[in-house]
Amino acid sequence: MDNQNINLDLIVLKKTDKAGGTDFVLSDSGVNRYGSRVLTSGVNLEAFIKNPVMLWGHRRYAENGKTNIIGRWENIRIENDQLIATAVFDEGSELGKEVKRQVEQGFVKAVSIGFYAKRWSNDPGYLLPEQTDWTVIEADLIEVSFVDIPANPNAVKKLNFILPNPQNHHEMKTVAITLGLQEGANESQVMQKVAELQAAHQNATTENATLKAKLVAIEEGEKKRNCEELVSKAISEGRIIAAARPAYINYAMTNFEECKANLEKMPAYKPLSAQIETAQSPGGAVANSEVQKFQAMSAAEKTKLAQNNPEEHQRLTKLVLEQAKKDGKIK
């Protein structure tokens, strides 16, 4: 699918403070609250770099007609599948000054990208666990706004780790002990420990995602087996015909309990030999009521019997032929 203008809250995480502004993760390729995602590799930054406008809530103008431009974005780049930029606020604007205050005091932590979607797809090859909707594979970034509530459930402020001044021994001692090092650890040892913790966190995140995907696959496999057993039992009991198997498995996968209840309401097939009794005629001859019952069946009923229980259908057909021979109707 092609060409749509979209303002969509995606990923909105504060990263770290730097001189001249604050860095924010504007977007990544993760799944948002809407069940969709935008591939970072498909975001075109060319137009945005020329006009890196910062808005409040994706609105260009406020209700009073004043502009909602509250600043600009600098140092726009992609790192580890994350689109990152530095926020520079327009403190000459009343709104820009107020939003900066709220950001600095931690009342506002979220940003959101507005983009022009050029191509998107529902191809299963793009789907991640928990993704239920399309993947934007090519888009032009138009603006980035500060927002109150983002779409991405992971939209929380990241931990800011600022290395202490090596000359401040009290700070170094505190950080070293916090990291599980000896209180006399130097700057190089602290940096190495931080790198180890970051790597361990990344490995744990990756492992967690892998295990979660495996769990989902196991649960889906168990669910499908239960559905297949339910439908197979209904077929063996003659409640439905074998040709209906795929449709009923899909039904059970969608709503297992409802499908089970409806199948149990359907009458189970019973052979004619179990439904009728052989009656004695006045002359003492045995009247084959099975044959009479079979002959009274409609063509559709006989077809269903042949599909559900071919052995029974064959037996009754044989009885009909034998009766016809006895009656002299055929030789």
C-alpha positions as CSV (number, residue, x, y, z in Angstrom):
1,M,0.0,0.0,0.0
2,D,1.2,3.5,-0.7
3,N,1.1,7.2,0.2
4,Q,-0.6,8.2,3.4
5,N,0.0,11.2,5.8
6,I,0.2,9.9,9.3
7,N,0.8,11.5,12.7
8,L,1.6,8.6,14.9
9,D,3.1,8.4,18.4
10,L,5.8,5.8,18.1
11,I,8.7,5.6,20.5
12,V,9.4,8.4,23.0
13,L,12.3,7.8,25.3
14,K,14.7,10.4,26.7
15,K,18.2,9.2,26.3
16,T,20.9,11.4,27.9
17,D,21.7,15.0,28.6
18,K,24.4,16.7,26.5
19,A,25.7,20.2,26.2
20,G,23.3,22.5,24.3
21,G,20.3,20.3,24.6
22,T,18.7,16.9,25.5
23,D,18.9,13.8,23.3
24,F,15.7,11.9,22.7
25,V,15.0,8.6,20.9
26,L,12.4,9.7,18.4
27,S,11.6,6.3,16.9
28,D,12.7,2.7,16.5
29,S,11.4,-0.4,14.7
30,G,9.5,-1.7,17.7
31,V,5.8,-2.4,17.9
32,N,3.6,0.6,19.1
33,R,0.3,0.6,21.0
34,Y,-1.6,0.3,17.7
35,G,0.0,-3.0,16.9
36,S,2.0,-1.5,14.0
37,R,5.6,-0.3,13.6
38,V,7.8,1.8,11.4
39,L,11.1,0.5,10.1
40,T,13.9,2.9,11.1
41,S,15.8,1.9,8.0
42,G,12.9,3.1,5.9
43,V,12.7,6.6,7.4
44,N,13.9,9.3,5.0
45,L,15.5,12.2,6.9
46,E,16.4,14.5,4.0
47,A,13.4,16.9,4.2
48,F,13.3,16.9,8.0
49,I,17.0,17.8,8.3
50,K,16.4,20.9,6.1
51,N,13.4,21.9,8.3
52,P,13.7,20.1,11.7
53,V,10.6,21.6,13.3
54,M,9.5,20.7,16.8
55,L,5.8,21.0,17.6
56,W,3.5,20.5,20.6
57,G,1.0,17.6,20.1
58,H,1.4,17.5,16.2
59,R,-0.5,20.8,15.9
60,R,0.9,23.6,13.9
61,Y,-1.3,26.2,15.4
62,A,-2.9,26.6,18.8
63,E,-6.6,27.5,19.3
64,N,-5.7,31.2,19.7
65,G,-4.1,31.1,16.3
66,K,-0.5,31.3,17.6
67,T,2.1,28.9,16.3
68,N,2.7,25.7,18.1
69,I,6.4,25.6,17.0
70,I,8.4,25.3,20.3
71,G,11.9,24.6,19.0
72,R,14.0,22.6,16.6
73,W,15.9,19.3,16.5
74,E,19.7,19.1,16.0
75,N,22.3,16.3,15.6
76,I,19.7,14.0,13.9
77,R,21.1,10.5,13.4
78,I,20.5,6.8,13.6
79,E,22.2,4.6,16.2
80,N,21.5,0.9,16.7
81,D,18.1,1.1,14.9
82,Q,17.1,4.2,16.9
83,L,16.4,7.6,15.4
84,I,17.9,10.1,17.8
85,A,18.0,13.9,17.9
86,T,18.9,16.7,20.3
87,A,16.0,19.0,21.4
88,V,16.7,22.7,21.3
89,F,13.8,24.8,22.7
90,D,12.6,28.2,21.5
91,E,12.6,30.1,24.8
92,G,11.4,33.2,23.1
93,S,8.1,31.4,22.7
94,E,5.9,31.2,25.8
95,L,4.9,27.7,24.9
96,G,8.4,26.6,24.1
97,K,9.7,27.9,27.4
98,E,6.9,26.2,29.3
99,V,7.4,22.8,27.6
100,K,11.2,23.0,28.2
101,R,10.5,23.6,31.9
102,Q,8.1,20.6,32.0
103,V,10.7,18.4,30.2
104,E,13.6,19.5,32.6
105,Q,11.4,18.9,35.6
106,G,10.3,15.5,34.4
107,F,6.6,16.3,33.8
108,V,6.9,15.7,30.0
109,K,9.1,12.9,28.8
110,A,7.6,11.8,25.5
111,V,8.1,12.7,21.9
112,S,6.3,11.5,18.7
113,I,7.1,11.5,15.0
114,G,4.7,12.8,12.3
115,F,5.5,11.3,8.9
116,Y,4.3,10.7,5.4
117,A,3.9,7.0,4.8
118,K,5.0,6.1,1.3
119,R,4.9,2.3,1.5
120,W,3.6,-0.2,4.1
121,S,2.9,-3.9,4.1
122,N,1.1,-6.7,6.0
123,D,3.6,-9.3,4.8
124,P,4.1,-11.8,7.6
125,G,7.8,-11.5,7.0
126,Y,7.8,-8.1,8.7
127,L,5.7,-9.2,11.7
128,L,7.2,-9.2,15.2
129,P,5.7,-10.9,18.3
130,E,2.6,-9.0,19.5
131,Q,2.3,-7.1,16.1
132,T,-1.2,-7.1,14.8
133,D,-1.2,-4.4,12.1
134,W,0.9,-3.1,9.2
135,T,4.6,-2.3,9.0
136,V,5.6,1.0,7.4
137,I,8.6,0.2,5.2
138,E,9.2,3.6,3.7
139,A,8.3,7.1,5.1
140,D,9.3,10.7,5.0
141,L,9.8,12.3,8.4
142,I,7.9,15.6,8.6
143,E,8.0,16.8,12.2
144,V,8.6,15.6,15.7
145,S,6.4,16.7,18.6
146,F,6.4,16.6,22.3
147,V,3.3,14.8,23.6
148,D,1.6,14.0,26.9
149,I,0.7,10.3,26.2
150,P,2.6,8.3,23.6
151,A,1.5,5.3,21.6
152,N,4.6,3.2,22.5
153,P,4.1,1.4,25.9
154,N,7.9,1.6,26.5
155,A,7.7,5.4,26.4
156,V,9.5,6.1,29.7
157,K,12.6,8.0,30.6
158,K,15.8,6.1,30.2
159,L,18.3,6.0,33.1
160,N,20.9,8.8,32.7
161,F,24.3,7.7,33.7
162,I,26.8,10.6,33.9
163,L,30.3,9.5,34.8
164,P,31.5,11.4,37.9
165,N,34.5,13.7,37.9
166,P,37.5,11.5,38.5
167,Q,39.0,14.2,40.7
168,N,36.0,14.0,43.0
169,H,37.0,11.0,45.0
170,H,33.8,10.9,47.0
171,E,31.7,10.7,43.8
172,M,34.0,8.0,42.4
173,K,33.8,6.0,45.6
174,T,30.0,6.1,45.7
175,V,29.7,5.1,42.0
176,A,32.2,2.3,42.4
177,I,30.5,0.8,45.4
178,T,27.1,1.1,43.7
179,L,28.5,-0.9,40.7
180,G,29.9,-3.6,43.0
181,L,33.5,-2.5,42.6
182,Q,36.2,-1.8,45.2
183,E,35.9,1.8,46.5
184,G,39.3,2.6,45.1
185,A,38.3,1.7,41.5
186,N,39.5,4.2,38.9
187,E,37.6,5.7,35.9
188,S,38.7,3.0,33.5
189,Q,37.4,0.3,35.8
190,V,34.1,2.1,36.3
191,M,33.7,2.5,32.5
192,Q,34.4,-1.2,31.9
193,K,31.8,-2.2,34.5
194,V,29.2,0.1,33.0
195,A,29.9,-1.4,29.5
196,E,29.5,-4.9,31.0
197,L,26.2,-4.0,32.6
198,Q,24.9,-2.5,29.4
199,A,25.9,-5.7,27.4
200,A,24.3,-7.9,30.0
201,H,21.1,-5.8,29.8
202,Q,21.1,-6.1,26.0
203,N,21.6,-9.8,26.2
204,A,18.8,-10.2,28.8
205,T,16.5,-8.2,26.6
206,T,17.3,-10.3,23.5
207,E,16.9,-13.5,25.5
208,N,13.6,-12.4,26.9
209,A,12.3,-11.6,23.5
210,T,13.4,-15.0,22.2
211,L,11.9,-16.9,25.1
212,K,8.7,-15.0,24.7
213,A,8.5,-15.9,21.0
214,K,9.1,-19.6,21.8
215,L,6.4,-19.5,24.5
216,V,3.9,-18.0,22.0
217,A,4.8,-20.7,19.5
218,I,4.4,-23.5,22.1
219,E,1.0,-22.1,23.2
220,E,-0.2,-21.8,19.6
221,G,0.9,-25.4,18.9
222,E,-0.9,-26.7,22.0
223,K,-4.0,-24.7,21.1
224,K,-4.0,-26.2,17.5
225,R,-3.6,-29.7,18.9
226,N,-6.6,-29.3,21.2
227,C,-8.7,-27.9,18.3
228,E,-7.7,-30.8,16.0
229,E,-8.6,-33.3,18.7
230,L,-12.0,-31.7,19.3
231,V,-12.9,-31.7,15.6
232,S,-11.6,-35.3,15.1
233,K,-13.8,-36.5,17.9
234,A,-16.8,-34.8,16.4
235,I,-16.1,-36.5,13.1
236,S,-15.7,-39.9,14.7
237,E,-19.0,-39.4,16.5
238,G,-20.7,-38.5,13.2
239,R,-21.6,-35.0,14.3
240,I,-20.0,-33.4,11.3
241,I,-18.6,-34.8,8.0
242,A,-14.9,-35.1,7.4
243,A,-15.0,-32.5,4.6
244,A,-15.9,-29.9,7.2
245,R,-12.7,-30.5,9.2
246,P,-10.7,-27.5,8.1
247,A,-13.5,-25.0,8.6
248,Y,-14.2,-26.3,12.1
249,I,-10.6,-26.3,13.1
250,N,-10.4,-22.6,12.1
251,Y,-13.6,-22.0,14.1
252,A,-12.1,-23.7,17.2
253,M,-8.9,-21.7,16.8
254,T,-11.0,-18.5,16.9
255,N,-13.4,-19.4,19.7
256,F,-12.7,-22.9,21.2
257,E,-15.4,-22.9,23.9
258,E,-18.1,-21.7,21.5
259,C,-17.1,-24.3,18.8
260,K,-17.1,-27.1,21.4
261,A,-20.5,-26.1,22.8
262,N,-22.0,-26.1,19.3
263,L,-20.5,-29.4,18.3
264,E,-21.8,-31.0,21.5
265,K,-25.3,-29.8,20.6
266,M,-25.2,-31.6,17.2
267,P,-26.7,-35.1,17.3
268,A,-24.2,-38.0,17.1
269,Y,-24.8,-40.4,14.2
270,K,-26.2,-43.8,15.1
271,P,-26.3,-46.8,12.7
272,L,-29.8,-47.8,11.5
273,S,-29.3,-51.2,13.1
274,A,-29.2,-49.4,16.5
275,Q,-32.2,-47.2,15.8
276,I,-34.7,-49.7,14.6
277,E,-35.8,-53.2,15.5
278,T,-36.6,-56.1,13.3
279,A,-40.4,-56.7,13.4
280,Q,-42.3,-60.0,12.8
281,S,-44.9,-60.0,10.1
282,P,-48.3,-61.8,10.7
283,G,-47.3,-64.7,8.5
284,G,-44.2,-65.3,10.6
285,A,-41.8,-64.0,8.0
286,V,-39.2,-61.5,9.2
287,A,-39.8,-58.0,7.9
288,N,-36.5,-56.3,7.3
289,S,-37.3,-52.9,8.7
290,E,-33.6,-51.8,8.2
291,V,-34.1,-52.2,4.5
292,Q,-37.4,-50.3,4.6
293,K,-35.8,-47.5,6.6
294,F,-32.8,-47.3,4.3
295,Q,-35.1,-47.2,1.2
296,A,-37.1,-44.4,2.8
297,M,-34.0,-42.2,3.1
298,S,-33.5,-39.3,0.7
299,A,-30.6,-39.2,-1.7
300,A,-28.9,-36.5,0.4
301,E,-29.3,-38.6,3.6
302,K,-27.8,-41.6,1.9
303,T,-24.9,-39.5,0.6
304,K,-24.2,-38.2,4.1
305,L,-24.3,-41.7,5.5
306,A,-21.8,-42.9,2.9
307,Q,-19.5,-40.0,3.8
308,N,-19.8,-40.5,7.6
309,N,-20.0,-44.2,7.8
310,P,-19.1,-46.0,4.5
311,E,-19.1,-49.4,6.1
312,E,-22.7,-49.0,7.3
313,H,-23.8,-47.7,4.0
314,Q,-22.2,-50.7,2.2
315,R,-23.9,-53.1,4.6
316,L,-27.4,-51.6,4.1
317,T,-26.9,-51.5,0.4
318,K,-26.1,-55.2,0.5
319,L,-29.2,-55.9,2.6
320,V,-31.4,-54.1,0.0
321,L,-29.9,-56.2,-2.8
322,E,-30.5,-59.4,-0.8
323,Q,-34.1,-58.5,-0.1
324,A,-34.7,-57.7,-3.7
325,K,-33.4,-61.1,-4.7
326,K,-35.7,-62.7,-2.1
327,D,-38.6,-60.8,-3.5
328,G,-37.8,-61.9,-7.0
329,K,-37.2,-58.4,-8.2
330,I,-33.8,-59.2,-9.4
331,K,-32.0,-62.4,-10.3
